[in-house]
Amino acid sequence: MNFKAIAIAAAAAAAATSAQAADLPADIAPVDYVRINDAYGAGFFVLPGTETAIKIGGRIRVEARFTDLLDDEDYSRKDNNHNFRSRANLRIDTRTQSELGLIRTYMDFQYTSNSNSRGSDGVKLDKGYVQIGGFTFGLATSAFDLWTGELASNLFDRHLADDTVWQASYTHALGNGLTIAASIEDNADREQGVDVGADDLNKAGNTLPSFVAKVLLNQGWGYAGLSGAVTKVDTSAGRDSSEVGYAVAGAVGFNLDMIAPGDVVNFQAAYADGAMAYVGAGSDIADAVLDADGDIETNKAWSVAGGYKHNWTSELSSGVEASYLDVEAGAGDVDFNQVVVAGTMEYRPVSGLLFSAGAGWKQDDLDGESKKDAGVLNFRVQRSF
C-alpha cells in the first residue's frame, strides 16, 4: 500500500473531524435534575437552581353530618337536619438554611363547600407564616394552645383552645425537650364581646393585642405544658371602663405504647376571667356583661377535658373524649355549664386514606331552665397527600 496515500487520507479525515467539532458549543450546560431532600421529612425536594427545599401537599375531606337526633333539639323547617361538606386544603412548605438559621414559610389554602350554607364558604388562608430561627410572623396556631384533641371526625367542639391567630412570637429551646415561648397575638378571633343587653354581644375591635406565654416539656413518656394569656376586655357601647382579661391552662399527655403502639391519653384544665375563648367556650358566650352603671363585669369560666386514643391494629383505631365547661356570669346574667362527650372509629387501610364514623352528645344547663340534650353523627372520607 502506498504510504503517501494513507497519510493524505488520514490528514483529510482529521480536518473534517475538526471542522465538525468547531460547530459544537464550547460548553454544554449540565442538566439540573430535581433532588430529593429528606432532611425535613418525606416529600421535600430541592427547587432547581436554589438551595430551598419545598413540599407540596394537602388533603380532600368529604363528610356527612346528621343532627336533630334528640327531642330537646329545636330545628325549624328551614334548617338542615343533615349537612354535607367537602373541604380541600393545599399546603406549601419551604425550608432554607441561612446565616440566620432555618428560614421556613408555610401556606395552607382552604376551600369549603357545604349544603348548610347552600353554597361555598370560598377560599381562605387558614395558615400563612414565616419562621426565622425561633421567630414566627403571620397566621399560625396560637402559642396558648396545648392539647387540641385527637378525634378525626366533625363532632361537637370539646372545650379546648384551638385557634389560628395573627402573631409575632418567639420560641426558645432550653434543652432536654424543654421549650419556652412568648407571643404577641391579634385578639380579633378570640374576642367574644360584651353582653350589653337585648341579646347583643358588642365588640370594641382591636385596641390592644393579647400577650401569651408558654412552657412545654416533651419527653419519651409524653409531654406537659403550661400556658397563660392576658388580654383587654372592652366594648364600644356606652362603657365607662375597660377590664383586663386573662386565662391559664395546663395539659399533660402520656404515651401508652405498652398497651398498643401509638396509644395516648391526654388531660387538660383551663381557667379564664374575661377571656372565654381560651377555655373553649362557644362564641355565643360573652367575655363580660355591661351592668346598669355602665361598668364592665367580666365573666369567669373553667373547663376540664380528657381523651384516650387506642390503636386496635395498625389500620383500625378508636378514640373517646369528654369535657366540662362552667361559666359564672359577671352581672345581670345567669350561670351556665355544658358537658360534651364524643367518640370515633377510624380506619386507615392505606397510607393517607381515612374512613371515620363518630357520634357526639352535648348537654346545656342554663340556670333556671331545663337541661337540653343534643346529638350528632358524622361520617368522613379523607385523602391526604
Long-range contacts (C-beta under 8 A, 24 or more apart in sequence): 40-93, 40-95, 44-93, 44-95, 50-96, 51-96, 51-97, 52-94, 52-95, 52-96, 53-94, 53-95, 53-96, 54-92, 54-93, 54-94, 54-95, 55-91, 55-92, 55-93, 55-94, 56-90, 56-91, 56-92, 57-91, 57-93, 57-384, 57-385, 58-88, 58-89, 58-90, 58-91, 58-384, 58-385, 59-88, 59-89, 59-382, 59-383, 59-384, 59-385, 60-86, 60-87, 60-88, 60-89, 60-382, 60-383, 61-85, 61-86, 61-87, 61-88, 61-89, 61-380, 61-381, 61-382, 62-86, 62-380, 62-381, 62-382, 63-153, 63-154, 63-378, 63-379, 63-380, 63-381, 64-378, 64-379, 65-154, 65-376, 65-377, 65-378, 66-376, 66-377, 66-378, 67-374, 67-375, 67-376, 69-374, 69-375, 69-376, 69-377, 70-373, 70-374, 70-375, 71-373, 72-371, 72-372, 72-373, 72-374, 73-372, 73-373, 73-374, 73-375, 80-115, 80-116, 83-114, 83-115, 83-116, 84-114, 84-115, 85-112, 85-113, 85-114, 85-115, 85-116, 85-154, 86-112, 86-113, 86-114, 87-111, 87-112, 87-113, 88-112, 89-126, 100-132, 100-133, 101-132, 101-133, 101-134, 102-131, 102-132, 102-133, 103-130, 103-131, 103-132, 104-130, 104-131, 104-132, 105-129, 105-130, 105-131, 106-131, 106-140, 126-164, 127-164, 134-170, 134-171, 134-172, 134-173, 135-168, 135-169, 135-170, 136-167, 136-168, 136-169, 136-170, 136-171, 136-183, 137-167, 137-168, 138-166, 138-167, 139-164, 139-165, 139-166, 139-167, 140-164, 140-165, 140-167, 140-169, 141-165, 142-167, 142-183, 142-185, 142-190, 142-212, 143-167, 143-169, 143-171, 143-181, 143-182, 143-183, 143-185, 143-212, 143-213, 143-214, 143-227, 144-183, 144-185, 144-212, 144-214, 144-227, 144-228, 144-229, 144-247, 144-249, 144-278, 145-227, 146-214, 146-216, 146-225, 146-227, 146-249, 146-250, 146-251, 146-268, 147-251, 147-253, 147-266, 147-267, 147-268, 147-305, 149-307, 149-321, 150-264, 150-266, 150-307, 150-309, 150-319, 150-321, 151-307, 151-319, 151-321, 151-342, 151-343, 151-344, 151-358, 152-319, 152-344, 152-346, 152-354, 152-356, 152-358, 152-380, 152-382, 153-342, 153-344, 153-346, 153-356, 153-357, 153-358, 153-378, 153-379, 153-380, 154-358, 154-378, 154-380, 155-342, 155-344, 155-358, 155-359, 155-360, 155-376, 155-378, 156-340, 156-342, 156-360, 156-361, 156-362, 156-374, 156-376, 157-280, 157-282, 157-340, 158-280, 158-305, 158-307, 158-321, 158-322, 158-323, 158-340, 158-342, 159-270, 159-279, 159-280, 159-281, 159-303, 159-304, 159-305, 159-323, 159-324, 159-325, 159-338, 159-340, 160-268, 160-280, 160-305, 160-323, 161-247, 161-249, 161-270, 161-277, 161-278, 161-279, 161-280, 162-280, 163-189, 163-190, 163-277, 164-189, 165-189, 165-190, 169-212, 177-217, 177-218, 177-219, 178-215, 178-216, 178-217, 179-215, 179-216, 179-218, 180-213, 180-214, 180-215, 180-216, 181-212, 181-213, 181-214, 181-215, 181-216, 182-211, 182-212, 182-213, 183-211, 183-212, 183-213, 183-214, 184-209, 184-210, 184-211, 184-212, 185-209, 185-210, 185-211, 185-212, 185-229, 186-210, 187-231, 187-232, 189-277, 190-231, 190-275, 190-277, 190-278, 191-231, 191-277, 191-287, 192-276, 192-277, 192-281, 192-283, 192-285, 192-286, 192-287, 193-235, 193-286, 193-287, 194-233, 194-234, 194-235, 194-237, 194-239, 194-286, 194-287, 194-288, 194-289, 194-290, 194-296, 195-286, 195-288, 195-289, 195-290, 195-332, 195-333, 196-235, 196-237, 196-238, 196-290, 197-290, 197-332, 200-237, 201-284, 201-286, 202-235, 202-236, 202-237, 202-290, 203-235, 203-236, 204-234, 204-235, 204-236, 204-242, 205-236, 207-232, 207-234, 207-242, 208-232, 220-255, 221-254, 221-255, 222-252, 222-253, 222-254, 222-255, 222-264, 223-251, 223-252, 223-253, 224-250, 224-251, 224-252, 224-253, 225-250, 225-251, 225-252, 226-250, 229-275, 229-278, 231-274, 231-275, 233-274, 233-275, 233-287, 233-288, 233-296, 233-298, 234-296, 235-288, 235-290, 235-296, 237-290, 238-290, 238-294, 239-290, 239-294, 239-295, 239-296, 240-293, 240-294, 240-295, 241-295, 241-296, 242-296, 243-274, 243-288, 243-296, 243-298, 244-274, 245-272, 245-273, 245-274, 245-275, 245-287, 245-288, 245-298, 246-272, 246-273, 246-274, 246-275, 247-271, 247-272, 247-273, 247-275, 247-278, 247-279, 249-278, 249-279, 259-310, 260-310, 260-311, 260-312, 261-311, 261-314, 262-309, 262-311, 262-317, 263-308, 263-309, 263-310, 263-311, 264-308, 264-309, 265-306, 265-307, 265-308, 265-309, 266-305, 266-306, 266-307, 266-308, 267-304, 267-305, 267-306, 268-304, 268-305, 268-306, 269-302, 269-303, 269-304, 269-305, 270-302, 270-303, 271-300, 271-301, 271-302, 272-300, 272-301, 272-302, 273-298, 273-299, 273-300, 274-298, 274-299, 274-300, 276-301, 276-327, 279-303, 279-325, 280-305, 280-323, 280-325, 281-325, 281-327, 282-338, 285-327, 285-336, 286-333, 288-330, 289-329, 289-330, 289-331, 289-332, 289-333, 291-330, 291-331, 291-332, 292-332, 296-330, 297-330, 297-331, 297-332, 298-330, 299-327, 299-328, 299-329, 299-330, 299-333, 300-327, 300-328, 300-330, 301-325, 301-326, 301-327, 301-328, 302-326, 315-347, 315-348, 315-349, 316-345, 316-346, 316-347, 316-348, 317-345, 317-346, 317-348, 318-343, 318-344, 318-345, 318-346, 319-343, 319-344, 319-346, 334-366, 334-367, 334-368, 335-366, 335-367, 336-364, 336-365, 336-366, 336-367, 337-365, 338-362, 338-363, 338-364, 338-365, 339-363, 339-365, 352-383, 352-384, 352-385, 353-382, 353-383, 353-384, 354-380, 354-381, 354-382, 354-383, 354-384, 355-380, 355-381, 356-380, 356-382
